[in-house]
Amino acid sequence: MANPQGPAWSGPSAAETLASGGRQRGRRGQTLIIGDVADDFAERYVSWFSAGVARRPAGPRSVGVELEYPVVDEHGHPAEPTRVIGAAARFGTSVTTEMGCSTLEARVGPVSDLHMLDKRVTDLVTELSAMLGADGCRLLGYGVQPIAGIADLLLSPGERYRQLHDGSMPADGGARWGGLLCLSASSQVHVDVSVAEAASVAGALNRTAALRIALMANSPWSARLPGAGQARRELFWDRAFANRPRRWGILPPSETLADHARRLLATDAFLASRNGGVLRIEEPVSWVELLRSERPVAAWDVDGARHRLQPRVTDPLEHLGAIWSCTRLSPDYGTVEDRVACAQPPGEQTANAALVLGLVERTEELCELADALPLEWWVDARVDACCRGLSAQVGTVPVVSLVEKMLAIAERGLSARGLAEDRYLDPLRERLARGENPATRLLAVPVADRLPWLLEQAAL
């Protein structure tokens, strides 16, 4: 196959993609959708979220994580999928393969404090690493597969993954840019929120995403993806789904949970479930437009067969996981999910959870930080932070000065819990003091030595 990796791509190219007609600027002045199907959808969404909140036990605000890790062989290539899938199966629902079948996701929580979270993460990762090591594989605390291309057939089984891949942008040689998502590894955090605070928390975290991207950047290099950048995995969304620009990045903030739900209907109609299968909509139309029209739409199954789909108001609810905003709400659990951090290095697995938990505990202060600068600046800064890390700017303001304020807010939030949890922020304090993140450490290593360095220093 000619050029099996597809065309060369880098962070700056993604920035150029954003600057095109599909850029997020089209969403900044987005009109809030009200009436008819929007109100019906909002009522269902709020009810679902409220039920998730009601199921939680009383006590301190809880936290959970979904930690993704590339699994590689002794040479740094993606591990044989059968070995990875076999290892995951031994842990039940605590460990699963991600969209990439050589990437594992470890799920821990919810738990009531960071001490318990740190112990459970350490125990699970230690056991998983030992099991994989006995089979000649390594688990990496790194944000991208170091030696893999988008056409390496790393897609995990399942109709939803296939439809996400097939609905992404085409690349050269018959590949699709959705293959980038098979190479990505992130560190995601879930924190309990109430119905009253959910929209404001999500809005503030979304807008300030650039600050956490800059501090957590850890995907600057891949032997098969030419280009530059520090948090390149976050820009995979921009490249893979440039055809669906309302589904990723920074969504406009909302005042209430119902308003947040209404805004979700402005996203592109994409996936719908019917008769146990997943159908894909290709027509460039929003859910609200489609539902209001009450007309059927063409949709394709995983085998490429065309179907006549009559949309339902429940369709968008069933595939909220295919909205990849920097921060999103999870109605099933009644949580806010922050999604922008790369997989973190060994010994620093709990730092991101500590940061997000501390910020949520001080929502009012976080909102003040987000409100202090225009939404346009925050949107632009997301790309800049992916490319330049702690050297980025939010408009005219250096990212580092805002990161310092963000860390101070998180420290106050954790201190207020009275559980002596702020020590988990130490790795982030050290990064800020040195003016470097995990990406800059790797970029200081000569290119020829980066793979050996990763296999030694990033192995868990």
C-alpha positions as CSV (number, residue, x, y, z in Angstrom):
1,M,0.0,0.0,0.0
2,A,1.4,3.4,-0.9
3,N,2.3,5.6,2.0
4,P,0.7,3.4,4.7
5,Q,0.9,6.1,7.3
6,G,-1.1,8.6,5.4
7,P,0.2,12.1,4.8
8,A,2.6,13.7,7.3
9,W,0.8,15.5,10.1
10,S,1.8,17.7,13.0
11,G,0.4,20.0,15.6
12,P,0.7,23.1,13.5
13,S,-1.2,21.4,10.7
14,A,-4.0,20.8,13.1
15,A,-4.0,24.4,13.9
16,E,-4.4,25.2,10.3
17,T,-7.3,22.8,10.1
18,L,-9.0,24.6,12.9
19,A,-8.5,27.9,11.2
20,S,-10.5,26.6,8.2
21,G,-14.2,27.0,7.7
22,G,-15.0,24.2,10.2
23,R,-13.2,25.9,13.1
24,Q,-14.7,26.2,16.5
25,R,-15.3,29.9,16.0
26,G,-18.5,28.9,14.3
27,R,-19.8,27.7,17.7
28,R,-18.9,30.7,19.8
29,G,-22.0,32.6,19.1
30,Q,-24.2,29.5,19.0
31,T,-27.8,30.3,19.7
32,L,-29.3,28.3,22.6
33,I,-31.9,25.9,21.2
34,I,-35.3,26.0,23.0
35,G,-38.8,24.6,22.4
36,D,-40.3,21.3,21.2
37,V,-37.7,18.5,20.8
38,A,-35.0,20.5,22.6
39,D,-37.1,20.8,25.8
40,D,-38.1,17.1,25.6
41,F,-34.4,16.1,25.2
42,A,-33.3,18.4,28.0
43,E,-35.9,17.0,30.4
44,R,-34.7,13.4,29.7
45,Y,-31.1,14.4,30.1
46,V,-31.6,16.2,33.4
47,S,-33.7,13.3,34.7
48,W,-30.9,10.8,33.7
49,F,-28.2,13.0,35.3
50,S,-30.3,13.5,38.5
51,A,-30.7,9.7,38.8
52,G,-26.9,9.3,38.6
53,V,-26.5,11.8,41.4
54,A,-29.1,10.2,43.5
55,R,-27.4,6.8,43.4
56,R,-24.2,8.1,45.0
57,P,-23.6,7.4,48.7
58,A,-23.3,10.3,51.1
59,G,-19.9,11.5,52.1
60,P,-17.0,13.5,50.6
61,R,-17.0,14.2,46.9
62,S,-15.7,11.1,45.2
63,V,-13.2,10.7,42.3
64,G,-12.5,8.0,39.8
65,V,-10.1,7.6,36.8
66,E,-9.9,6.0,33.4
67,L,-6.1,5.6,32.7
68,E,-5.1,4.6,29.3
69,Y,-1.7,3.1,28.5
70,P,0.0,2.0,25.3
71,V,1.2,-1.7,25.5
72,V,4.3,-2.4,23.5
73,D,6.7,-5.3,22.9
74,E,10.4,-5.2,23.9
75,H,11.2,-3.2,20.7
76,G,8.5,-0.6,21.2
77,H,6.0,-1.9,18.6
78,P,2.4,-2.3,19.6
79,A,2.0,-5.5,21.5
80,E,0.2,-8.4,19.9
81,P,-3.5,-7.8,20.4
82,T,-4.3,-11.3,21.6
83,R,-1.8,-10.8,24.5
84,V,-3.3,-7.5,25.4
85,I,-6.9,-8.7,25.2
86,G,-6.0,-11.8,27.2
87,A,-4.4,-9.7,30.0
88,A,-7.4,-7.4,30.2
89,A,-9.8,-10.3,30.5
90,R,-8.2,-11.4,33.7
91,F,-9.3,-8.2,35.4
92,G,-12.9,-8.2,34.5
93,T,-14.4,-4.7,34.0
94,S,-11.5,-3.0,35.7
95,V,-9.3,-3.3,32.6
96,T,-10.4,-3.1,29.0
97,T,-8.9,-2.4,25.6
98,E,-9.4,1.0,24.2
99,M,-10.3,1.9,20.6
100,G,-6.8,0.7,19.8
101,C,-6.5,-3.0,20.7
102,S,-2.9,-2.5,21.9
103,T,-4.0,0.2,24.4
104,L,-5.4,-0.7,27.8
105,E,-7.7,1.4,30.0
106,A,-7.6,0.8,33.7
107,R,-10.7,2.0,35.6
108,V,-10.5,2.8,39.3
109,G,-13.1,4.3,41.5
110,P,-15.2,6.1,42.4
111,V,-13.5,6.4,45.8
112,S,-13.9,8.9,48.6
113,D,-10.3,10.2,48.8
114,L,-7.1,10.4,46.8
115,H,-5.1,8.2,49.2
116,M,-7.4,5.3,48.4
117,L,-7.3,6.1,44.7
118,D,-3.5,6.2,44.6
119,K,-3.3,2.8,46.3
120,R,-5.8,1.2,44.0
121,V,-4.2,2.6,40.9
122,T,-0.7,1.5,42.1
123,D,-1.9,-2.0,43.0
124,L,-3.8,-2.4,39.7
125,V,-1.0,-1.1,37.5
126,T,1.7,-3.1,39.3
127,E,-0.2,-6.3,38.8
128,L,-1.1,-5.5,35.2
129,S,2.5,-4.6,34.4
130,A,3.9,-7.8,36.0
131,M,1.4,-9.9,34.0
132,L,2.3,-8.2,30.7
133,G,6.0,-8.3,31.5
134,A,5.9,-12.0,31.9
135,D,4.6,-12.1,28.3
136,G,7.4,-9.8,27.0
137,C,5.2,-6.7,27.0
138,R,5.5,-3.3,28.6
139,L,2.9,-0.8,29.8
140,L,4.0,2.8,29.0
141,G,3.1,6.0,30.9
142,Y,3.1,7.9,27.6
143,G,0.3,9.5,25.5
144,V,0.8,7.8,22.2
145,Q,2.0,4.5,20.7
146,P,5.7,5.3,19.9
147,I,5.9,3.1,16.7
148,A,2.6,2.8,14.9
149,G,0.8,4.4,11.9
150,I,-2.8,5.1,11.3
151,A,-3.1,2.1,8.9
152,D,-1.7,-0.5,11.2
153,L,-5.1,-2.2,11.8
154,L,-5.1,-1.7,15.6
155,L,-8.8,-1.2,15.8
156,S,-10.5,-3.1,18.6
157,P,-13.5,-5.3,17.8
158,G,-17.0,-3.7,18.1
159,E,-19.5,-1.9,15.9
160,R,-19.2,1.4,17.6
161,Y,-15.4,1.5,17.2
162,R,-15.7,0.6,13.5
163,Q,-18.3,3.3,12.9
164,L,-16.2,5.9,14.7
165,H,-13.3,5.0,12.5
166,D,-15.3,4.8,9.3
167,G,-17.0,8.2,10.0
168,S,-13.6,9.9,10.3
169,M,-11.7,11.9,7.7
170,P,-10.1,9.9,4.8
171,A,-6.4,9.8,4.5
172,D,-4.1,8.6,1.7
173,G,-3.7,5.0,0.7
174,G,-7.3,4.1,1.8
175,A,-6.6,4.7,5.5
176,R,-8.7,7.0,7.7
177,W,-7.5,9.6,10.2
178,G,-9.7,7.9,12.8
179,G,-6.7,5.5,13.1
180,L,-5.1,8.2,15.2
181,L,-7.5,7.4,18.0
182,C,-6.1,3.8,18.1
183,L,-2.7,5.3,19.0
184,S,-3.8,7.7,21.7
185,A,-3.6,7.2,25.5
186,S,-5.2,9.7,27.9
187,S,-5.6,10.2,31.6
188,Q,-9.3,10.9,32.3
189,V,-10.8,12.0,35.6
190,H,-14.4,11.7,36.9
191,V,-15.5,13.9,39.9
192,D,-18.9,14.0,41.5
193,V,-21.0,17.1,40.8
194,S,-24.5,18.1,41.8
195,V,-27.2,19.0,39.3
196,A,-27.0,22.6,40.3
197,E,-23.3,23.0,39.7
198,A,-22.8,20.6,36.8
199,A,-23.1,23.1,34.0
200,S,-20.9,25.7,35.6
201,V,-18.2,23.1,36.5
202,A,-18.1,21.7,32.9
203,G,-18.1,25.1,31.4
204,A,-15.2,26.4,33.5
205,L,-13.1,23.2,33.0
206,N,-13.8,23.3,29.3
207,R,-12.6,26.8,28.9
208,T,-9.5,26.4,31.0
209,A,-8.5,23.1,29.2
210,A,-5.3,24.7,27.7
211,L,-3.8,25.1,31.2
212,R,-4.1,21.4,32.0
213,I,-3.0,20.4,28.5
214,A,0.1,22.5,28.9
215,L,0.9,21.0,32.3
216,M,0.1,17.4,31.4
217,A,1.5,17.3,27.8
218,N,3.2,13.9,27.3
219,S,2.8,12.9,23.6
220,P,5.5,14.9,21.7
221,W,7.0,12.2,19.6
222,S,6.2,9.2,17.4
223,A,8.4,7.5,15.0
224,R,5.6,7.2,12.5
225,L,3.8,10.5,12.8
226,P,6.2,13.3,11.6
227,G,5.8,16.7,13.0
228,A,6.0,18.7,16.2
229,G,4.0,19.5,19.3
230,Q,3.8,18.5,22.9
231,A,0.3,17.2,23.5
232,R,-0.3,15.9,20.0
233,R,-2.9,13.3,21.0
234,E,-5.4,16.0,22.0
235,L,-5.2,17.3,18.4
236,F,-6.0,13.8,17.0
237,W,-9.7,14.8,17.4
238,D,-9.2,17.9,15.2
239,R,-7.6,15.8,12.4
240,A,-9.8,12.7,12.6
241,F,-13.1,14.6,12.8
242,A,-12.5,17.8,11.0
243,N,-15.7,16.8,9.2
244,R,-17.6,17.0,12.6
245,P,-16.2,20.1,14.3
246,R,-19.1,20.5,16.7
247,R,-18.2,17.3,18.5
248,W,-14.8,18.0,19.9
249,G,-12.8,20.8,21.6
250,I,-14.4,23.5,23.7
251,L,-18.1,23.8,23.7
252,P,-19.8,27.1,24.7
253,P,-20.6,27.3,28.5
254,S,-24.2,27.0,29.7
255,E,-25.9,28.4,32.8
256,T,-28.0,25.3,33.7
257,L,-27.9,21.6,33.1
258,A,-31.0,21.9,30.9
259,D,-29.3,24.5,28.8
260,H,-26.2,22.3,28.5
261,A,-28.4,19.5,27.2
262,R,-30.0,21.7,24.6
263,R,-26.6,22.7,23.3
264,L,-25.7,19.0,22.8
265,L,-28.5,18.9,20.2
266,A,-26.5,21.3,18.1
267,T,-23.9,18.6,17.5
268,D,-23.8,16.7,14.2
269,A,-26.1,13.7,13.9
270,F,-23.7,10.8,13.8
271,L,-24.6,7.4,15.5
272,A,-27.8,5.7,16.2
273,S,-28.6,2.3,17.6
274,R,-31.2,0.0,16.0
275,N,-31.8,-3.7,16.4
276,G,-28.6,-4.4,18.3
277,G,-26.4,-2.6,15.8
278,V,-24.9,0.8,15.3
279,L,-25.8,3.0,12.3
280,R,-23.7,5.9,11.0
281,I,-25.3,9.1,9.6
282,E,-23.2,10.9,7.0
283,E,-25.5,13.8,6.1
284,P,-24.1,17.1,7.6
285,V,-27.0,18.0,9.8
286,S,-27.4,18.7,13.5
287,W,-29.6,16.5,15.7
288,V,-32.0,19.3,16.4
289,E,-32.5,20.0,12.7
290,L,-33.0,16.4,11.9
291,L,-35.5,15.8,14.8
292,R,-37.5,18.9,14.0
293,S,-37.8,17.9,10.4
294,E,-39.3,14.5,11.4
295,R,-37.9,13.1,8.2
296,P,-36.0,9.8,7.7
297,V,-32.3,10.0,7.0
298,A,-29.8,7.7,5.2
299,A,-27.6,5.7,7.6
300,W,-25.0,3.0,7.1
301,D,-24.3,-0.2,9.0
302,V,-20.7,-1.6,9.6
303,D,-21.0,-3.7,6.4
304,G,-21.7,-0.6,4.3
305,A,-25.4,-1.4,3.7
306,R,-27.7,1.7,3.5
307,H,-30.7,2.0,5.7
308,R,-33.6,4.4,6.1
309,L,-33.4,5.7,9.7
310,Q,-36.3,7.5,11.4
311,P,-34.6,9.6,14.1
312,R,-35.8,9.5,17.7
313,V,-35.2,12.0,20.5
314,T,-33.4,9.3,22.5
315,D,-30.8,8.7,19.7
316,P,-28.4,11.5,20.9
317,L,-28.7,10.2,24.5
318,E,-27.5,6.8,23.5
319,H,-24.2,8.0,22.1
320,L,-23.1,10.9,24.3
321,G,-19.7,9.2,24.4
322,A,-19.1,10.3,20.8
323,I,-19.0,13.9,21.9
324,W,-15.4,14.5,22.6
325,S,-15.3,17.9,24.3
326,C,-12.3,18.7,26.5
327,T,-14.6,18.2,29.5
328,R,-18.0,16.6,29.4
329,L,-20.7,15.5,31.8
330,S,-21.5,11.8,32.4
331,P,-25.2,11.4,33.2
332,D,-24.8,7.7,34.1
333,Y,-22.6,8.6,37.1
334,G,-23.5,12.2,37.8
335,T,-20.0,13.3,37.2
336,V,-17.9,15.7,35.3
337,E,-15.2,14.0,33.2
338,D,-12.0,15.9,32.3
339,R,-10.4,14.3,29.3
340,V,-7.5,16.5,28.1
341,A,-4.5,15.0,29.9
342,C,-2.1,12.6,28.2
343,A,-1.2,9.4,30.0
344,Q,1.2,10.4,32.8
345,P,4.7,9.1,33.7
346,P,5.4,6.5,36.3
347,G,5.0,7.7,39.9
348,E,2.7,10.6,38.8
349,Q,-0.5,8.7,38.0
350,T,-2.6,10.5,40.7
351,A,-1.5,14.0,40.0
352,N,-4.2,14.8,37.4
353,A,-7.0,13.4,39.5
354,A,-5.8,15.6,42.4
355,L,-5.8,18.7,40.2
356,V,-9.3,18.2,38.8
357,L,-10.8,17.2,42.2
358,G,-9.3,20.3,43.8
359,L,-10.6,22.5,41.0
360,V,-14.1,21.1,41.3
361,E,-14.0,21.7,45.1
362,R,-13.4,25.4,44.3
363,T,-15.8,25.8,41.3
364,E,-16.5,29.5,42.1
365,E,-12.8,30.4,41.9
366,L,-12.3,28.3,38.8
367,C,-15.3,30.1,37.1
368,E,-13.7,33.4,38.0
369,L,-10.5,32.3,36.3
370,A,-12.4,31.2,33.2
371,D,-14.6,34.3,33.1
372,A,-11.6,36.6,33.3
373,L,-10.6,36.0,29.6
374,P,-12.6,35.8,26.4
375,L,-13.9,32.5,25.1
376,E,-12.0,33.1,21.8
377,W,-8.7,33.3,23.7
378,W,-9.4,30.0,25.5
379,V,-10.3,28.2,22.2
380,D,-7.2,29.4,20.5
381,A,-5.1,28.6,23.5
382,R,-6.1,24.9,23.4
383,V,-4.2,24.5,20.1
384,D,-1.3,26.6,21.2
385,A,-0.9,24.5,24.4
386,C,-0.9,21.3,22.4
387,C,1.8,22.7,20.2
388,R,4.0,24.7,22.7
389,G,3.0,23.4,26.2
390,L,4.0,25.8,29.0
391,S,5.4,28.3,26.4
392,A,1.9,28.9,25.1
393,Q,-0.3,31.9,25.7
394,V,-4.0,32.6,26.3
395,G,-4.4,35.7,24.2
396,T,-1.8,38.1,25.7
397,V,-1.4,36.2,28.9
398,P,1.4,33.6,29.4
399,V,0.0,30.1,30.2
400,V,2.5,29.6,33.0
401,S,1.0,32.5,35.0
402,L,-2.5,31.1,34.6
403,V,-1.3,27.6,35.5
404,E,0.1,29.0,38.7
405,K,-3.3,30.4,39.6
406,M,-5.0,27.1,38.6
407,L,-2.7,25.1,40.9
408,A,-3.3,27.5,43.8
409,I,-7.1,27.0,43.3
410,A,-6.7,23.2,43.4
411,E,-4.5,23.4,46.5
412,R,-7.2,25.4,48.3
413,G,-9.8,22.9,47.2
414,L,-7.9,19.9,48.4
415,S,-7.0,21.6,51.7
416,A,-10.6,22.4,52.4
417,R,-11.4,18.7,52.3
418,G,-9.2,18.2,55.3
419,L,-7.8,14.8,54.1
420,A,-4.1,15.8,53.6
421,E,-4.5,15.1,49.9
422,D,-2.6,18.1,48.5
423,R,0.7,16.2,48.4
424,Y,-0.5,14.5,45.2
425,L,-0.1,17.9,43.5
426,D,3.7,17.8,44.2
427,P,4.6,16.5,40.7
428,L,2.7,19.4,39.1
429,R,4.3,22.0,41.4
430,E,7.7,20.6,40.4
431,R,6.8,20.9,36.7
432,L,5.8,24.5,37.1
433,A,8.9,25.3,39.1
434,R,11.1,23.8,36.4
435,G,9.1,25.3,33.6
436,E,8.8,21.8,32.0
437,N,6.2,19.1,31.5
438,P,6.8,15.4,30.6
439,A,6.9,16.3,26.9
440,T,9.8,18.7,27.2
441,R,11.8,16.0,29.1
442,L,11.5,13.7,26.1
443,L,12.1,16.4,23.6
444,A,15.5,17.1,25.3
445,V,16.5,13.5,24.4
446,P,18.2,13.1,20.9
447,V,15.8,11.7,18.4
448,A,17.8,8.5,17.9
449,D,17.6,7.8,21.7
450,R,13.9,8.6,22.3
451,L,12.6,5.1,21.9
452,P,15.1,3.5,24.2
453,W,14.5,6.3,26.7
454,L,10.7,5.7,26.6
455,L,11.1,1.9,27.0
456,E,13.3,2.5,30.1
457,Q,11.9,5.7,31.7
458,A,8.2,5.5,30.8
459,A,7.7,1.8,31.5
460,L,5.3,1.2,34.5
